[in-house]
Amino acid sequence: MSAVTARVGRRLGSPGRRTLLLWAGGLGLAGLGALWEARQAGVSGPAAVADVTRAALATIFVFGLCGHALARALVPERLQPYRLLFVLPSGAVASGLALTLLGFAAVPFHLSLAVVLVGAALSAFAVHRRYPKPAPHADGMVLGALAVVAVLVTAIALLPTFRSGVATVTGYGSDAHLAVGSTTLLQHAYPNSTQTAYPVDEVQIPWRSKYPIFYSLAAVSSVSGLEPWQALMTVTAILLAIAGLGFFLLARHTFGAAAGVAVLAGAAAVLDRMVFHLATHPYYNQMWGLLTLPFALVLADEWVRKRERRAGWLLALMLAGGVFAYPLMLPFPALILAGVFIVDRRKRKARGEEVAPLDPRRLWRGPKSLIWMIPLGLLLLVPIQGVLEKLAEGIAILGDPSNSLVGWRGDVTYYPNLEFFLGAGGVPGGGILALGVLALGAYGLSRQPRRLAIPYAVVLGLALLAAVYFRNVTFGEYFYYKTLSFAGPLIVVIAVVAAGSLLWRRSIVPRIAALAVLGLFGITALAAARDEVATSFDQLTVELRDLRDWGGAIPAGASVRLDTPQESQLWQSYMLSEHPLGSRSPNNTHPHVPVTQGADYALDAVTRPPPGEAAKRPGGGLQPPVFANADWRLWKLDSKRRDTTSRAQVPEVEGITLGDPGG
């Protein structure tokens, strides 16, 4: 120990006290950073706190109750000290899968929810009886620090909500209305049915693998008493924080980082700008894919090491949750798992150890296995079909991207800079810093065991090459963004772990350099989150929410024509869904209202001239709008044109053929 280190140690006191002071100082800086974020975002009051708190407590209750027994029974031995970290992700995935099974079994949703929650409580009691011995606990300061950081990450992700002062949908992710609309439908109807009484009348064909994540949101919405669009942003922010816990585990348990370094790695991974973008805009389905990724990777390594059956079951649960939510995330955990397994198998053979074959036939226990296999397969047939369709489309696209990528463009119409995926956005010189992160990540992998270094290097290298490829393909923005949004946080975690490893060098120079690099990761993470919050404002504005009241005030069955810009029609049709709707120019990039020329009423923007068919006063002149606010007006029409409005939506996609990317 150097003389300087010894003098500092004597001033701080005992090792336990020094550790406490270090944790307090680090968390204090994190808290100040969050306050700075709030100030930069323009948050002025606690108006949204009540609804956010209701949604947050409901999320923790549903996920925690459903995950308690699973975590206690299935977390493998070496991960037992961090068993608490598996409760929420396990419950999030299991609740959605259980409700999906009951939904396809035609059990009404609210009865299904009661069955799942009561079953989870009884399972927790039974597991406590079977496993009475408590698990070894991780350091209390580490768990406490993780809890604080998770709350701060959730709060930062909700800054746009706190700024608006109401629980609503923020950002510009155009699929948000489909997520909450599908959730509302599943709360009241059979999952594979079409019901025009609801804002979204069916779960769309491209989304039919995603029933579990809609059911999880439906559970939180019902328990909290909030509508799905009121709960969406809070649930997504909590999913982001849970993903951060997973990246902590990846850094701490898989890559062997010190606890403090692992906490920073988890926070930096999810505050990385394009990962944070998933939560604030929100990309609800991809956020679920990201949530399951680090937990699946940690469990994959643990299962390969020890071949514990419970690790395998928990790994299967995480992979199922990720694949149903976002099938295109599968290559990352699947390829890394395969690589770790192959390297480990070769190493065991070289040592002369007997290697048990990987035989899925072990699931077969004779004809009695059909008792659960056949019902399970039938109930999950539609979601499994959705997964296969997405994977087949992705494979077909790789074969002929020139003809197929335009249909996958969505609302990703640009190529974000590389630094936005590598925790280097938000500060000057981000491009140079991104190259430094890549170099640090390569150095970090070189210090890992071969069973980790080779698979991660191959998969991340292929991901970077794929990003370069899609960067140079017409309409490749979607796959460029999706590839890097999964690879980026993994690279950031490895780079932070590599920087943290320098803290244990004997020389003072690498220690100072390591502290500087780790501090820079913290600064860039906060700066990137600040920049992303600055672009995320209300998507479902107060003016759009007014339309629901307007719809309730006009006669039942009266038709409304949307004379509005196409991009605004998504939420307008959602809020006016109790009436037949149409438009002369509908938004055909999503399920949309039909084309119509006539209607009883017309909605238009305040900046446009009144519609030509607006009703006239008896003595001449236009009648004033029936309703108006800062953005929109609702006019009574005196139209003789054909009214073809309907409460049924025109689907964006009529069908998908396996292997046909244009389907």
C-alpha positions, 0 to 999 in steps of 0.5 A: 500500500502506498503512503498516500493510500495509507494516510487516506485510510487512517483518516477515514477509519476502519474498512467498514466505515470507509466502505460506507462512506464510499457508498454514501458518497457515490450514491450522493453524487448519483442523487445530485445527478438525478436532481440536475436531470430534473432541473434540466428537464424543467420539472416544477412540481409533484402533480404526477406523483400520485398516479405514478406511485399507484402504478409503481406499487401495482407493478411491484406488487404483481411482479413481486408476488408472481416472482417470489416463489420462482426466485426462491425455488429456481435461483441456482446456488451460486446466485443465491446471494442475489436472489432478490434481484430475480424476483421482479423479472421472474414475476414480470415474465411469469405473470404475462405467460400465465395470464396468456395461457388462461386467456386462450383457455377462455377464462375472463381476464379479471378472474384470470388475474385473481387466479394468478395472484392467489396462485402466486401467493399459495406458491410462495407459502408452499415454497417457504415450507419446502425451502425453509432455510434462508438464502445467504444474503449479499452485502446489505450495502450493495443491495441498498445501493442497488435499490437506490440506483434503481429508484433513481433510474426509474425517476429519471426515465419518468422525468417527461411524465413529471414535467407534464404533471400527469400520467400520460404517454410521452415520446414519439414511439408510434406503436404506443397506442397499439400497446395500450389498445391491445392491453385494453382489448385483452382486459375485456375480450378473448385474445384472438377475437375482433371487438370493435367496441374497443380503441384497438379492435384486435391484436394485430398480426405482427404483434401476436407473439406479444400477448404476455407483455400486454397481459402484464400491463393489463394486470398492473392497470387493473390492480392500480385502477389506472387505464393502460395509457396512464400506467404504460410509462411507469411500467416501462421505466420500472422495466428499464430499472430491472434491466439495470439490475440484470446488467449489474448481475452480468458485470458482478457475477459473470464478469467478476467486477467489484460491487461498486463497479458493477453498480455503475456498469448496470446504470451506465448500460441503461442510461446509454442514450439509445437504450434510455430512448426505449423507455422514454418514447416508449418502445414497449416490446423491445424494452421487454426484450432488453429486460430479459437479455442480461438475466438470460446471459447470467443464467446461461453461464451459470447453467453451463458451469454447473448444469443445475436443473433449476438454472435451466428452468429459470433460463428457459423462462427468461428466454421465453419472455424475451422471445415472445416479447421481441423475437429478434433479440434471440440471436444474442442469448442463443449464440452466446449460450451456444458458444459458452456451451461449446467452449466449456464442453471442449475444455471438459473433454480436454481435462478428461471429464465425462460430458453428459449429452444435451438431450431435450428428450429428457423432457419426455416422461412417457405418454403422461407427458402429453397431459401437459404438452398438448394443452400447453402447445395448443394454448400458446399456438398463436404466440408461437406462430407469431415468433416463428413468423418474425424469425422467418421474416428476419432470416429472409431479409438477410437473404435479400435486404434490397427488396424487404427492408422498406417494410421494416422501417417503422418510425426509425428513419435515421441512423443514430451515431455510434456513440449514442449506443456506447455510453458516449453520447451527450458530451463533446468528442463522443465519436472518439470516446466511442472508439475508446469504449470499443477498445476498452471492451476489447481489452476487457474481453481479453482478460476474461476466461476463454469460455466467455471471451470467445463467445462474446467477442464473436457475437458482439463482433458480428453485431458490429459488422451487421450494423455496418452492413445495415448502415450501408443498405437502403432502408436499413435504419431499423435493423441498424438501430435494433442490432446496436441497441442490444449490442451497445449495453453489453459492450458498455458493461464489459468496458466499465468492468475493464476500467474497474479492474485497473483499480486493483493495480499496485501503481497509483497511475492506473488507479487514477486513470480508472477513477477518471474513466469510471467518472466519465462513464457516469457523466456521459450517462447522465448527459445522454439521459438529459439529452433524451429527456429533452426530446420526449414530450407528451405524445398523448397531450391534454388536447388529445385527451379532451377528445374522449369528453367530446365523444361522450357529449355528442349523440351515440352513434354519430360519425366523425371524419378526421380532417387532421394530419395523418400522424395525429389520427392514431390517438384521435381514433383511440379517444373517439373510438366509441363512434364510427370514424373515417378520414379522407386521408387515413394513416395507413402505416398502422391499423387505421380508420376507413376512407370516407367522404361524409360524416355527421361531424368533422375534427380538424386542426385550429390552424386550418380553414373550417370544413366546407360542409360545416353546418350553417346558421339559420340566418347564414354564416357558419355555426361555431365549432361544437368543441374547441381547444388549443389544437383541435375543433369539432364541427357539426357537418351538413354533408350530403356525401357518402358516409362510410365511417365505421368502428372497425379498423382497417388492418395494416397487415392482412397476413404473413407467409413464413419466409416472405418478408413482404407478407 
